[in-house]
Every structure is written in structure tokens, then in C-alpha cells.
Amino acid sequence: MQSVDDQLKQLSPEELIKLTSGANFWESVTLPDHQIPSFRMSDGPNGLRYQAGEGDALGINDSAISTCFPTASAVACTWDPDLVAQMGHAIGLEARSLKVDMVLGPGINIKRNPLCGRNFEYFSEDPYLAGMIGAGWIKGLQSEGAAACLKHFAGNNQETDRLLSNSMIDPTALHELYLEAFRIAVESAQPEGVMCSYNQVNGTYSSDNTYLLSKVLRQQWGFKGAVVTDWGALNDKVASLNAGGDLEMPSSHNMFDPQALEALNAGRLKRPALDRAAGNVVRIAEKQRPEFTGDRKDLLTKNGQLAQKIAENAAVLLKNDDHILPIDPSTKLLVIGQMAAETRYQGAGSSHINPPSQTSILQGLTNAGIAYDYAQGYQFTGENNRELATAATDAAKNAQTVVVVAGLPESAESEGFDRPNMKLPNNQNELIEQLAAVNPNVIVLLVAGAPVELPWRTKVKGLINLYLGGQFVGDAAANLLSGKVNPSGKLAESYPITYQDVPSAELYDHNPRSAAYAESVYVGYRYYEKANQPVAFPFGFGLSYTSFEMSRLQLNQHQIDAGQSINVTVDVANTGSRDGAEVVEVYVGNPSDRALKPLKELKAFQKIFLKAGEKQTVTLTLPAQAFSEWDEQQQAWQLPAVSKTIIVKIGSRLEELTAPVEVIGQAITPTDSIPSWYTHPVGKPTIADFTELTGMTVAPPSTPEPGHYTPLNTPRELSTHSAIIRKIVSVLKANMTKGISDPNSSEAKFMDAIVMDTPLIRLAQQSSGKLSLSLVHKLVALANRHYIQAIFKN
């Protein structure tokens, strides 16, 4: 068989360019005359969304039956890369059973702000945890011969204006926070693909970003695979190929190929870049992948059991006053909440899975033989919440224990839009307050993809965070409540008391197209701890039905130099009466007076299972990289000459063990010119602080006017001053929302955002040729009131 390089030599320039454009919504191009096959892609962060018929990125068209695993926000709370690798392995088998070659996942973007509508698809606020969990997923998936496509690279931390936003990030935060999870996943798991994001990073679209795609991803990290655009994320085909992009998805019906050929002939498109891109696509397409030989029905059954196991390991016990949990089998139990009967188990958007079956929490309790009474208590929509709450409160007066299932409805969080606030629906908060006032034994099961404010948290005795637990979350919840399973999940993100406590609260989504990351590295616990800002529940926290103690911290050496590592050893004992699992968390601490450095950063962890009374010595290794810092001038990680601290804790307790370490490295550059907020981050940063830190100018929000519109403007903007475009947009929305019965559903809100807030040129790229480049220019000319151009423009 010929090498890929030899195959490329036989292709014409037109054929090479054709290979860099998708064939349709899910497949790359095939060149039969040269025996070059296509490869098939499919969505799949928490399950496989395979569409055999007409494809769409919206989760609306029918998809094949597949296992719905817990979403990433839940999965990360397992703190168990080996278990997550089993999930990747399972999804890989399902992919091969449907002849899918590449699964679009995992998503490992940092949770900068809790309102991001897609946070349920991401793992953590911490890059080390996100990177290690993501690497486990990739290794598991690729062990079955399916390719992973790591996403969304990079700085994609909001959904509002995600196709036009400019993520403005200082170099320290960019490398130590927002790129670090990608670095860990790429270097340790080598995914076959990386998906570049829609947004700009420091003024350059990700698809065109030479620094990100070539210098960082390929040269610094050694990435060997293909860079695939997010669906419709290509900005400039020539710039993308030159920058390190390989494959434009989905098919834009070769909309930009003539420009690429012209640029190649003129020397603007570099031939080595084109050869690289085409070669990377061919290598994935020609890779021999194993055929699935099992029974798919049996596979789905087995994978459903794994999904439940992951949900059980991911659930976080946040409160257990007076050991109210696990519940006594003889307890007169009252379950309250529409979410108990209609339990949400996944997110909305391109990750929406069609599972073979699912259980609500009520069904799970029934399946487990747990007796209960039920009262609805509230409903997601409607007017009779007061009556429902009164009936539930009356019933609670006669119950021994009350379990309230509360959470966000599907319409509250989705790909395509951000949440407006961090609150649960008012009727749920009011109901829990009423129930706590009449019954001292209230347990709340929380169902949501991201943090919410919990104003009643001090008034309830029990609180289990289920996140979005996949298709069998109901069975998992029953096992957790009854004690058949001992909770062992730990939070992968902090839970602020109120949204105003979040460092980016006063900037996030206020100027979404010029998104200044003014808080720099101070995201999540990196901010809360150094700012001394109390939280409802901290990162890494999670209780158990048993108790654990940690003792005898030891290091094999107390200094670190390049090429060295430190072994951290600690004893952990299960001092309770139940078997259980605990997580040992190892952080590297910084002096408090250093700028752009949090008090501590997670650098190692291990989940261990201990029988009641058992004790285990745990050893974790910290390489020199764990103590290194990004040096922008040298474009490399460097060890600083500074005293640091190793901090060890376990998830169920707040106490820490510490040991000093002397780092042997380069002298630290003075930081006198850095604004004081970045050394002592009390309160919120300002745009002025950010500008002084970075030298970047934040463009103020602006409203485009006729005469200044471009193809990058959205239908919402273009239709403002044009009745013709308003009519066209109305017809387009009607066609795209066929089959959506509820105008308030997440699907309807997602579709509205897709139609109204996607740049016109990006809609054309995803229209399967229905919206041509010529028509785009005509519509822009209409909006600009250049009517002659609109008539004659080609």
C-alpha cells in the first residue's frame, strides 16, 4: 500500500483542496479514483448521537438508540480517570457498532463562569482535573479503534455570541488555565483530532490562529492528528490552512474552495500547509479500524449498567446532618417535586442522546422496593404552583422524612445560550423553605448541569448533588438514598453562595463580543481562596456515609529541580463502619504575595476504596512540571526559584497537611508593574486593571447600522432595518423549527439563537448549499440599503 505522502503526489491541487472540505454534514470527502475513503464523524461527549439520515447539529433530528451516560459535569465528580476510561471504551464500541470513525469529544473547556449554557458538557474549573479526566476518556475511546476529537480549542467559555466573541486572555491565564487541560490531554492521550472553536482568541479566530494551531498544539505539544473546525467555525479557508487547520466541517458545498485554489496559484496558500492538511485527513480516513462483532442490544444493556455505576460514583453528598442519610427502610417517606417524576438526565443541544430506556427517581425508588408517598409540589410551567405547594406542605407535616427533587428544567441550560442567573426556579426555592419550616427532616436531591444558588442549604439536613446523571439516574438515586451505594463523588467545581461572589460576575455576557477575562487566573477556587471569599461548597468537597482520616505526610525529598520528581506519601484510614471510597488531593501551594498565582493548584489525585477499618498508604508522584510556570518571553514552562508548599487533603474533610519544597530554577521576574488586584484579588477586577495588565483595549459594545453590515453580522442585526430580511428570517425560522411543539423548550430557544445570532456567512456554511455565498452578499447589500448591488451582485 502506498504511503500517504506518495498518494498526495498523485493528486491535483483541486483534489487536495477538496479533501480539506467536508462531503456532507458528518463525512469527509472520498476520492474513489485514488482509493481514498471518507471517514464518518458523530457527536458524543456523553453518548453517541448518530444520525443515519439527515444530519443536524441541534439535537432535533432523530438519532440512533445509544447509551446516555452522565454529562461531563457529573463524570468529573468521580475523580476517577480509570472509570471514565471505561465510559470512553463503551462509547467507542457503540461508535464502531455503527461504523462511526470519529467521536466529537470530549469537551474540556474551563468553567470560567457558572452561567455558561454548555457547562454541563465540560468537566471542571480546574485544568489538571479536566485534563486527566479527558485523557482517560480519550484513551478508553481510542482503545476500541474509534478516534477522539478533543474540543473546543480554545478559550470557548460562553455561549452568548460564541461565533463572534473575542476571548481576551493574558498569557499566564491562557497557558496555565485555559490551555493546560488541552496540553495534558494531548500529551498523555494523543487524540486523533482536535476541534477548533468558533470564537476569536486575542483578536484571531481559532480556525485561523497560527499561534494556537501550529506553535502551541503541534510544535510545543507534539500533536500529530487533524484539526477539525467546529461546525461552521471556519473563518477564512486560506488563513486556516496556513495556520494549521485541516478539515472544514460540515460541508459548505465547497463554498471557499475556489478562493483556496486561487490563493494556491498566487502563492498565498502555502503548498506544504495544503499537503499537511490533506495528509492528516487521509491518514484518519485510511486508518484500519476494528469491525464490531458483538450484539448491539447486549452492548447497550451492559453500557446502561456502566452509566448507572458512573452516576452512583459521581453523586456528591454535600450535607448529611444528624446522619439523616441513608434513609431507614421503615421511614415514612414523602417524595416531592415534578423533577422526581420527570427527572432530567441530560443536557440539550448537540449532545442530546436517544437512550434505549431511562428511569425517573420515582421509578428508581419503585424498582428498589422503597415505599414512598408522592406530591408534585411544583410544576415547570403553569399557574397552580401555590396549590401544589400547599398540598405538598400539608403532606410533609405527617411524613417522617421528606425528599425534595429540585433542579433546573431543560429550558434553563443548553448549548446556544447562557443562563440569565444562577437561581433555581422561585417556586422550588419557596417550596423547600415551606417544607423545612414544617418538617425537620428534609433531604434535597439536586438535578442540574451546573451550580445554582442554594438559599435554603442551612435549613435542610441532607443534600445530594446528582448533576445530570444519565439514563438510569433514578436507579442510582435510589441506591444512594438507601445506602446500597456509599456516595464518593467530589465537586469538580466550586459552588458560590450567590452569583455576585463569582469574580467574572460583573463582566460576563455584559460585552460578549469583547470578552475580557479580567480575572486572569483567578477562576473558581483559585479566586475564592485567595480573595477569602466564602463559598457554599468548595472544589474537591464531598461527604461519605463513612468517615476517613489522613495522617503522616512524607516527601522523599524537599527540593525539586528540572528532570526530577517528588513522591508524596500519606496514610488514609476508613474510621467508620461502612466500606467507602475517598479521594486524596495533592496541591502545590504558592506564597500569598505572588502576582497571578493562586494560593494552591491541584497537581495530583487518586481515588481509593477502603473497607471499614482499613488503612492504606497512598503515594502520588509530582513531576517538575507540577512546580513549573509559564514564561511568555521564552515561550516555555520554567521552574522558578521560589519556596512552594505541598498541600494534601481528602475530599470529605477540610483539614490539610502541608510540607515545604524548595524549587531550584530561574529567578522570578519582578511584577511591580502588575496592578495590585492580581496579587491581592479582593473584590472584582476592572477593565482598567485588565488593560493595564495586558495592554489590550476592550472594544465597547456597538450597534451596527446600515452601510456597515458585513457577512459576519447576524440575522437579528441585519433584519433590524430591513423588512425584506425580517420576512426571509421569519421563513427560515419557521422551516428550522418544524416539529418543535413547545416554544419555550430548550430546543426552541436553541433554534432561535442559531437562526438569529449566527453570522449570516456561518449559516450559509451549514445550509447544505441552500444559502449560497452570492445570496449572502445580496442580503448584506439589502441590509446596507445598497439596492443596486443587491440586484446585480454575484
C-alpha positions in Angstrom: 0.0 0.0 0.0 1.3 3.5 -0.9 2.3 5.9 1.8 0.1 8.9 2.3 2.9 11.2 1.0 3.1 9.2 -2.2 -0.7 9.3 -2.6 -0.7 13.1 -2.2 1.8 13.5 -5.0 -0.7 11.9 -7.4 -3.5 14.4 -6.5 -4.3 17.6 -8.3 -4.4 20.9 -6.4 -8.2 20.8 -6.8 -8.4 17.3 -5.2 -6.1 18.3 -2.4 -8.3 21.3 -1.6 -11.4 19.1 -1.9 -10.0 16.8 0.8 -9.9 19.7 3.3 -13.7 20.3 2.9 -16.4 18.0 4.3 -18.5 16.0 1.9 -21.8 16.4 3.9 -22.8 17.0 7.5 -20.9 14.2 9.0 -18.4 12.8 6.5 -15.1 13.7 4.9 -14.6 13.5 1.2 -13.9 10.3 -0.7 -11.7 10.2 -3.8 -12.6 6.8 -5.4 -10.2 7.2 -8.3 -7.4 7.3 -5.8 -8.8 4.7 -3.4 -9.1 7.4 -0.7 -12.1 6.6 1.6 -14.1 9.0 3.7 -14.4 8.9 7.4 -17.6 9.3 9.5 -18.0 11.6 12.5 -20.7 11.8 15.2 -21.4 13.8 18.3 -20.8 12.0 21.5 -19.4 13.6 24.7 -21.8 11.7 27.0 -23.1 9.1 24.4 -23.2 8.6 20.7 -25.6 10.9 18.8 -25.5 9.0 15.5 -27.8 10.4 12.7 -28.2 7.9 9.8 -30.5 10.2 7.9 -30.4 14.0 7.5 -27.8 15.4 9.9 -28.1 18.4 12.1 -26.1 19.8 15.0 -29.1 20.7 17.1 -30.3 17.5 18.7 -33.6 17.7 16.9 -33.4 15.2 14.1 -33.8 11.5 15.0 -30.7 9.8 16.2 -29.9 6.1 16.7 -30.6 4.5 20.1 -27.4 4.9 22.2 -26.5 4.8 25.9 -26.9 8.2 27.6 -24.1 8.4 30.2 -23.9 11.1 32.8 -22.8 14.5 31.4 -19.3 15.7 31.8 -20.1 17.9 34.8 -21.2 14.8 36.7 -18.5 12.5 35.3 -15.7 14.8 36.6 -17.1 14.4 40.1 -16.0 10.7 40.1 -12.3 11.9 40.2 -11.7 8.5 38.6 -9.9 8.5 35.2 -10.0 4.7 35.1 -13.8 4.6 35.4 -14.1 7.4 32.8 -11.8 5.3 30.5 -14.4 2.6 30.8 -17.0 5.1 29.6 -14.8 6.1 26.6 -14.3 2.4 25.9 -18.1 1.8 25.9 -18.8 4.8 23.6 -16.0 3.6 21.3 -17.7 0.2 21.0 -21.0 1.8 20.2 -19.3 4.0 17.6 -17.8 1.0 15.9 -21.1 -0.8 16.0 -22.5 2.0 13.8 -19.3 2.4 11.7 -18.5 5.8 13.2 -14.8 6.6 12.9 -14.5 9.8 14.9 -16.5 10.8 18.0 -16.6 14.5 18.7 -15.5 14.7 22.2 -14.6 15.2 25.0 -15.1 18.9 25.8 -12.6 20.1 28.3 -13.0 23.9 28.4 -12.6 25.5 31.7 -15.7 26.6 33.6 -14.9 30.3 33.8 -18.4 31.3 34.9 -21.3 29.1 36.2 -23.8 30.7 33.7 -22.2 29.2 30.6 -25.1 27.3 29.0 -22.8 24.5 28.0 -21.1 23.9 31.3 -22.8 20.5 31.7 -20.6 19.4 28.7 -17.4 20.4 30.4 -15.5 18.8 33.3 -14.2 21.3 35.7 -13.0 24.7 36.8 -9.5 23.1 37.3 -7.3 22.3 34.3 -5.5 19.4 35.9 -8.7 17.5 36.8 -10.3 18.3 33.4 -7.1 17.2 31.6 -6.8 13.9 33.4 -10.5 13.0 33.2 -10.4 14.0 29.5 -7.3 11.9 28.9 -9.0 8.9 30.5 -12.0 9.3 28.2 -9.8 9.6 25.1 -7.6 6.6 26.0 -10.7 4.4 26.6 -12.4 5.5 23.3 -9.3 5.1 21.2 -8.5 1.7 22.7 -11.5 0.5 20.6 -10.2 2.0 17.4 -12.5 5.0 17.3 -10.9 8.4 17.1 -11.5 11.1 19.6 -11.8 14.8 18.6 -10.9 16.9 21.6 -12.9 20.2 21.9 -13.4 23.2 21.9 -9.9 24.6 21.2 -9.6 27.3 22.7 -11.0 30.0 25.1 -14.6 28.9 24.4 -16.2 29.7 27.7 -19.5 31.3 26.8 -22.4 30.6 24.5 -23.7 34.1 24.0 -22.3 35.4 20.7 -20.0 32.3 20.7 -19.4 32.7 16.9 -18.3 36.3 17.1 -16.8 36.7 20.6 -13.2 37.6 21.2 -11.8 35.9 24.3 -9.2 38.3 25.5 -6.8 36.4 27.8 -3.5 37.3 29.3 -0.6 34.9 28.6 -0.4 33.5 32.1 -4.1 32.6 32.3 -4.1 31.4 28.7 -1.3 28.8 29.3 -1.7 27.9 33.0 -5.5 27.8 33.0 -7.3 27.7 29.6 -4.8 25.7 27.6 -3.5 23.5 30.3 -6.3 20.8 30.2 -5.8 20.5 26.4 -2.0 20.2 26.9 -2.4 17.4 29.4 -5.0 15.5 27.3 -2.9 15.9 24.1 0.4 14.9 25.5 -0.9 12.0 27.6 -3.6 10.6 25.3 -2.8 11.9 21.7 -6.4 12.2 20.3 -6.6 11.8 16.6 -8.5 15.0 16.3 -8.8 18.4 17.9 -11.8 20.7 17.2 -11.1 24.4 16.9 -13.7 26.6 18.5 -15.9 29.3 17.0 -14.6 32.3 18.9 -11.6 34.5 18.5 -8.7 34.3 20.9 -7.0 37.7 21.4 -8.3 39.0 18.1 -7.8 36.0 15.8 -10.4 33.3 15.1 -9.4 29.9 16.4 -9.6 28.5 12.9 -7.1 31.0 11.7 -4.9 31.1 14.8 -1.3 30.1 13.8 -0.1 30.5 17.4 -2.7 28.1 18.8 -2.9 25.5 16.0 0.8 25.4 15.0 3.1 26.8 17.6 1.3 25.5 20.7 -0.7 22.5 19.6 1.7 21.0 17.1 5.2 22.3 18.0 5.0 22.6 21.8 2.7 19.7 22.5 3.6 17.4 19.6 0.0 16.9 18.3 0.1 14.5 15.3 -3.6 14.4 14.3 -6.1 16.6 12.4 -7.6 19.9 13.4 -11.3 19.9 12.5 -13.4 23.1 12.7 -16.4 23.2 14.8 -19.5 23.0 12.6 -19.5 26.3 10.7 -16.4 27.7 12.6 -14.2 28.2 9.5 -13.5 31.9 9.1 -11.0 32.1 6.3 -10.1 28.9 4.5 -6.7 30.1 3.3 -5.7 31.6 6.6 -7.0 28.4 8.4 -4.9 26.0 6.2 -1.8 28.2 6.6 -2.4 28.4 10.4 -2.7 24.7 10.9 -6.3 23.8 10.3 -7.0 20.7 8.3 -10.7 19.9 7.7 -13.7 22.3 7.3 -16.9 20.9 8.7 -19.7 20.5 7.8 -19.7 20.7 4.0 -20.3 24.2 2.8 -20.6 22.7 -0.7 -17.1 23.8 -1.5 -18.1 27.4 -0.9 -14.5 28.5 -0.3 -12.5 26.1 -2.4 -12.3 28.4 -5.5 -10.7 31.1 -3.2 -8.2 28.5 -1.9 -7.2 27.4 -5.4 -6.7 31.0 -6.5 -4.6 31.6 -3.3 -2.6 28.5 -4.0 -1.8 29.6 -7.5 -0.9 33.1 -6.3 1.4 31.7 -3.5 -0.8 33.0 -0.6 -1.8 29.4 0.3 1.4 27.6 1.1 1.7 24.2 -0.6 3.2 22.5 2.4 0.3 23.6 4.5 -2.2 22.2 2.0 -0.2 18.9 1.8 -0.2 18.7 5.6 -4.0 19.2 5.9 -4.9 16.8 3.1 -2.5 14.2 4.5 -3.9 14.5 8.0 -7.4 13.9 6.7 -6.3 10.9 4.6 -4.5 9.3 7.5 -7.6 9.3 9.6 -9.7 8.0 6.7 -7.3 5.2 5.8 -6.7 4.0 9.3 -7.8 0.4 9.7 -10.4 0.3 12.4 -11.8 -2.8 14.0 -15.2 -4.2 12.9 -17.8 -4.6 15.7 -18.6 -8.3 16.1 -20.8 -8.3 19.1 -24.5 -8.0 19.7 -25.5 -4.3 19.9 -28.5 -5.0 22.1 -26.3 -6.7 24.6 -23.8 -3.9 24.4 -26.5 -1.3 25.2 -27.6 -3.3 28.2 -24.0 -3.6 29.5 -23.3 0.1 28.8 -26.5 1.1 30.6 -25.2 -0.7 33.7 -21.9 1.2 33.4 -23.8 4.5 33.0 -25.6 3.8 36.3 -22.3 2.9 38.0 -20.8 6.2 36.9 -23.8 8.1 38.1 -23.5 6.4 41.5 -19.8 7.3 41.7 -20.4 10.8 40.6 -23.1 11.9 43.0 -21.8 14.3 45.7 -23.1 14.1 49.2 -23.0 17.8 50.3 -24.9 17.6 53.6 -25.8 14.8 56.0 -26.7 16.5 59.3 -27.6 14.0 62.1 -26.8 11.2 59.7 -30.2 11.5 58.1 -28.8 9.5 55.2 -29.0 6.7 54.3 -32.7 6.6 54.9 -34.1 3.9 57.2 -36.2 1.4 55.2 -39.0 1.7 57.8 -39.2 5.5 57.4 -42.5 7.0 56.3 -41.1 8.7 53.2 -42.6 11.6 51.2 -41.1 12.4 47.8 -41.9 15.8 46.3 -41.2 17.5 43.0 -42.2 17.3 39.4 -38.5 16.6 38.7 -38.9 13.3 40.7 -41.5 12.1 38.2 -39.9 13.7 35.1 -36.3 13.5 36.0 -33.9 15.4 33.8 -30.9 13.2 32.9 -29.0 15.0 30.1 -28.3 18.4 28.5 -29.7 19.9 25.4 -28.1 20.7 22.0 -25.7 18.7 20.0 -25.1 16.3 22.9 -28.7 15.1 23.1 -28.9 11.3 23.2 -31.7 9.0 22.4 -31.3 6.2 25.1 -33.0 2.7 24.9 -34.6 3.4 28.3 -34.4 5.7 31.3 -35.7 5.8 34.9 -37.1 8.7 36.8 -36.3 9.0 40.5 -39.8 7.7 41.3 -39.3 4.7 39.1 -35.9 4.1 40.7 -37.4 4.1 44.2 -40.1 1.7 43.0 -37.5 -0.6 41.3 -35.6 -0.7 44.6 -38.7 -1.6 46.6 -38.6 1.7 48.6 -42.1 2.7 49.8 -43.0 6.3 49.4 -45.8 8.8 49.0 -45.6 11.4 46.3 -46.7 15.0 46.0 -45.9 17.1 42.9 -45.2 20.3 44.9 -44.4 22.5 41.9 -44.5 22.3 38.1 -42.2 23.7 35.5 -44.9 25.8 33.8 -48.4 26.8 34.7 -50.3 28.8 37.3 -51.3 26.4 40.1 -47.9 26.2 41.9 -49.4 27.8 45.0 -52.0 25.0 45.3 -49.4 22.3 44.6 -47.0 23.7 47.2 -49.8 23.9 49.8 -50.8 20.3 49.3 -47.1 19.2 49.5 -46.5 21.2 52.6 -49.6 19.7 54.3 -48.5 16.2 53.4 -45.0 16.9 54.7 -46.4 17.6 58.2 -47.2 13.9 58.5 -44.1 12.4 57.0 -41.0 11.3 58.9 -38.6 12.2 56.1 -39.2 14.4 53.1 -37.1 14.0 49.9 -37.4 17.0 47.5 -36.2 16.7 44.0 -35.2 20.1 42.8 -33.3 21.4 39.8 -33.1 23.3 36.5 -35.6 22.5 33.8 -34.1 21.6 30.4 -35.1 25.0 29.0 -32.8 26.7 31.5 -29.4 25.4 30.3 -28.4 24.4 26.8 -25.9 24.8 24.1 -26.5 28.1 22.2 -27.4 30.4 25.1 -26.2 31.2 28.6 -28.3 31.2 31.7 -29.6 34.6 32.8 -28.8 33.9 36.5 -27.7 31.2 38.9 -31.0 30.7 40.6 -33.3 27.7 40.8 -36.9 28.5 39.8 -38.6 30.6 42.5 -41.4 28.1 43.1 -38.8 25.4 44.0 -36.9 27.6 46.4 -40.2 28.8 48.1 -41.4 25.2 48.4 -38.2 24.0 50.1 -38.4 26.9 52.6 -42.0 26.0 53.4 -41.2 22.3 53.8 -38.2 22.9 56.1 -40.5 25.1 58.2 -42.9 22.2 58.9 -40.6 19.2 58.8 -37.1 19.0 60.4 -36.1 16.1 58.2 -35.8 17.4 54.6 -33.4 15.9 52.1 -32.9 17.6 48.7 -31.8 15.8 45.6 -30.3 18.4 43.2 -30.6 17.8 39.4 -28.8 20.4 37.3 -25.9 20.6 35.0 -24.1 23.4 36.7 -24.0 25.3 40.1 -27.1 27.0 41.4 -27.7 29.2 44.4 -29.0 27.3 47.4 -30.6 29.8 49.7 -32.1 27.1 51.9 -29.0 25.0 52.3 -28.7 25.7 56.1 -32.3 24.6 56.6 -32.2 21.1 55.2 -30.5 18.1 56.7 -29.5 16.2 53.6 -28.3 17.3 50.2 -27.1 15.1 47.3 -26.0 16.6 44.1 -26.9 14.3 41.2 -26.0 16.7 38.4 -27.3 15.2 35.1 -26.8 11.6 35.9 -27.6 9.8 32.6 -30.4 7.4 31.6 -30.5 5.5 34.9 -30.1 8.3 37.3 -33.3 7.2 39.0 -31.9 3.8 39.9 -28.7 5.4 41.0 -30.5 7.9 43.3 -32.5 5.0 44.9 -29.2 3.1 45.7 -27.6 6.3 47.1 -30.6 7.1 49.3 -31.0 3.6 50.7 -27.2 3.2 51.4 -26.8 0.3 48.9 -24.2 2.7 47.4 -22.0 4.9 49.5 -21.5 8.3 47.9 -18.0 9.1 46.9 -18.2 12.0 44.4 -16.3 15.2 45.0 -17.1 18.5 43.5 -15.2 19.3 40.3 -16.3 23.0 40.7 -16.9 25.4 43.5 -20.5 26.3 44.5 -20.6 30.0 45.2 -23.1 31.3 47.7 -24.5 33.8 45.3 -23.7 34.7 41.7 -22.3 38.1 42.8 -19.5 36.2 44.5 -18.2 35.0 41.1 -15.1 37.0 40.1 -16.4 37.5 36.5 -20.0 38.3 37.5 -19.8 41.9 36.6 -18.3 41.4 33.2 -19.6 38.0 31.9 -22.0 38.5 29.0 -22.1 42.2 29.5 -19.9 42.8 26.5 -19.9 39.3 25.0 -18.2 40.2 21.7 -15.2 41.7 23.5 -14.9 39.2 26.4 -12.2 40.5 28.7 -11.0 37.7 31.0 -10.1 40.4 33.5 -9.9 38.0 36.5 -7.0 36.2 34.7 -6.0 33.0 36.6 -8.4 33.7 39.5 -11.2 31.4 38.4 -13.1 29.1 40.8 -11.2 28.0 43.9 -8.1 29.9 42.7 -10.1 33.1 43.4 -12.3 32.1 46.3 -9.4 31.0 48.5 -7.0 33.9 47.7 -9.8 36.5 48.0 -11.0 34.9 51.2 -14.5 34.7 49.7 -16.7 32.1 51.4 -18.5 29.5 49.2 -21.4 27.3 49.8 -19.4 24.2 49.0 -15.7 24.2 47.9 -14.0 22.5 45.0 -13.0 18.9 45.8 -15.5 18.5 48.6 -17.8 15.6 49.1 -19.0 13.6 52.1 -19.5 9.9 52.7 -21.6 7.6 54.8 -18.4 6.5 56.5 -15.5 8.6 57.9 -11.9 9.0 56.8 -8.8 10.3 58.4 -5.5 11.3 56.8 -2.1 11.3 58.6 1.7 11.0 58.2 2.5 13.1 55.2 6.0 12.4 53.9 8.1 13.5 50.9 11.1 11.6 49.5 12.8 15.0 49.0 12.2 18.6 49.8 13.6 20.3 46.8 12.8 19.9 43.1 15.0 20.6 40.0 14.4 20.1 36.3 14.0 16.4 35.4 13.3 15.4 39.0 10.1 14.4 40.7 8.8 14.2 44.3 6.9 11.3 45.8 4.2 12.4 48.2 3.1 9.7 50.7 0.2 9.8 53.1 -1.8 7.4 55.1 -5.6 7.3 54.7 -7.8 5.3 57.1 -11.5 4.4 56.9 -12.5 5.1 60.5 -16.2 4.4 60.1 -18.5 1.4 59.9 -19.1 1.3 56.2 -16.9 0.5 53.2 -16.3 3.5 51.0 -14.1 5.5 48.6 -12.2 8.6 49.2 -10.1 11.0 47.0 -6.6 12.1 48.0 -6.0 15.5 46.5 -2.4 16.9 46.2 -1.9 20.6 45.5 1.2 22.8 45.1 0.9 26.0 47.1 2.4 29.4 46.3 3.4 32.3 48.6 0.5 34.6 49.1 2.3 37.7 47.9 2.9 36.5 44.3 1.1 38.1 41.5 -1.0 35.9 39.1 -0.5 32.9 41.4 -3.4 31.3 43.4 -2.7 30.0 46.9 -2.8 26.5 45.6 -3.3 24.4 42.4 -4.3 20.8 42.0 -1.4 18.7 40.6 -2.3 15.1 41.6 -5.1 13.0 42.9 -6.1 9.4 43.5 -9.4 7.7 44.3 -9.1 4.8 46.7 -11.6 2.3 48.1 -11.2 1.2 51.7 -13.2 -1.3 53.7 -14.5 -0.3 57.1 -11.5 -0.1 59.4 -8.9 -0.4 56.6 -5.9 1.8 56.3 -3.8 2.4 53.2 -0.6 4.2 52.4 -1.0 6.3 49.2 1.9 7.6 47.1 1.5 10.1 44.4 4.3 11.5 42.2 4.7 15.2 41.4 7.0 15.8 38.3 8.9 19.0 37.8 6.0 20.2 35.6 3.8 20.4 38.7 6.0 23.2 40.0 6.7 24.9 36.7 5.2 28.3 35.5 4.7 29.7 32.0 7.3 32.1 30.8 5.8 34.1 28.0 9.1 35.6 26.8 10.8 32.2 26.4 7.5 30.5 25.3 8.2 27.6 27.6 7.4 26.2 31.0 10.2 27.1 33.5 10.9 26.2 37.1 11.0 29.4 39.3 13.5 29.9 42.1 10.9 30.1 44.9 9.7 28.3 48.0 6.5 26.4 47.5 4.3 24.1 49.6 2.8 20.7 49.0 -0.7 20.5 50.4 -2.6 17.3 50.8 -6.2 16.8 51.7 -9.1 14.4 51.3 -12.4 15.2 49.8 -14.6 14.6 52.9 -12.6 16.9 55.2 -11.4 20.4 55.1 -8.2 19.8 57.1 -4.9 20.0 55.1 -1.4 18.5 55.7 1.5 20.6 54.3 5.2 20.2 53.6 7.7 22.8 52.3 9.5 22.4 48.9 12.4 24.5 47.6 12.2 24.9 43.8 15.6 25.2 42.1 15.1 27.3 39.0 15.2 30.7 37.3 15.0 34.0 39.2 11.5 35.4 39.2 10.8 38.4 37.1 9.7 41.4 39.2 6.0 42.1 39.0 5.9 45.7 40.3 4.1 46.9 37.1 1.2 44.5 37.5 -2.0 46.0 39.1 -2.3 45.2 42.7 -5.6 43.3 42.2 -3.6 40.4 40.6 -1.6 40.0 43.8 -4.4 40.5 46.3 -7.7 39.7 44.4 -10.2 41.2 46.8 -13.5 42.2 45.2 -13.8 42.3 41.4 -11.2 43.3 38.7 -12.0 46.2 36.4 -11.5 46.7 32.7 -8.9 49.3 33.7 -7.0 46.6 35.6 -7.1 44.3 32.7 -5.9 46.9 30.2 -3.0 47.8 32.5 -2.1 44.1 32.9 -2.3 43.2 29.2 -2.1 46.3 27.1 -5.3 45.1 25.3 -8.0 47.6 24.5 -11.5 46.3 25.1 -13.9 47.4 22.4 -17.1 48.8 23.8 -20.4 47.3 22.7 -21.7 48.8 19.4 -24.8 48.5 17.3 -24.2 48.1 13.6 -26.0 50.4 11.3 -26.9 50.2 7.6 -23.9 50.9 5.4 -21.6 49.0 7.8 -23.0 45.5 7.7 -20.9 42.5 6.6 -21.5 38.8 6.2 -20.3 38.4 9.8 -23.4 40.2 11.1 -26.3 38.1 12.3 -29.9 37.9 11.0 -31.0 39.6 14.2 -28.8 42.6 13.3 -29.4 42.5 9.6 -33.2 42.5 10.0 -33.3 45.5 12.3 -33.5 47.9 9.4 -34.9 45.7 6.6 -38.4 44.4 6.3 -37.3 42.1 3.5 -34.7 40.4 5.6 -37.2 40.1 8.5 -39.5 38.2 6.2 -36.7 36.0 5.0 -35.6 35.3 8.5 -39.2 34.5 9.6 -39.5 31.9 6.8 -36.1 30.5 7.7 -37.0 30.1 11.4 -40.3 28.5 10.5 -38.6 25.9 8.4 -35.9 25.2 11.0 -38.4 24.9 13.9 -40.8 22.5 12.3 -41.7 19.7 14.7 -41.0 21.8 17.9 -44.3 22.0 19.7 -43.2 23.9 22.8 -42.0 27.4 22.0 -40.4 27.7 25.5 -38.4 24.5 25.2 -34.6 24.3 25.1 -34.8 23.2 21.5 -36.9 26.3 20.6 -34.6 28.6 22.4 -31.6 26.9 20.9 -33.1 27.2 17.4 -33.8 30.9 17.9 -30.2 31.5 18.9 -28.9 29.5 16.0 -31.1 31.3 13.4 -31.0 34.8 14.9 -27.5 35.1 16.4 -25.3 33.1 14.0 -23.4 35.3 11.5 -25.0 35.1 8.0 -21.9 33.6 6.4 -21.8 30.8 9.1 -25.4 30.0 8.4 -24.5 29.6 4.8 -21.7 27.3 5.7 -24.2 25.0 7.5 -27.0 25.2 5.0 -26.0 22.4 2.7 -25.9 24.8 -0.2 -29.4 26.3 0.4 -27.9 29.6 1.3 -25.2 30.5 -1.3 -22.3 32.9 -1.0 -23.9 35.0 -3.7 -27.2 35.2 -1.7 -25.3 36.1 1.4 -23.8 39.1 -0.3 -27.1 40.1 -1.7 -28.7 40.1 1.7 -25.9 42.1 3.2 -26.3 44.6 0.4 -30.0 44.8 1.1 -29.4 45.5 4.8 -26.9 48.2 3.8 -29.6 49.7 1.5 -27.3 49.2 -1.5 -30.2 48.1 -3.6 -28.4 48.1 -7.0 -25.7 45.9 -5.6 -28.4 43.6 -4.2 -29.8 43.1 -7.6 -26.6 42.7 -9.6 -24.1 41.3 -7.1 -23.0 37.7 -7.9 
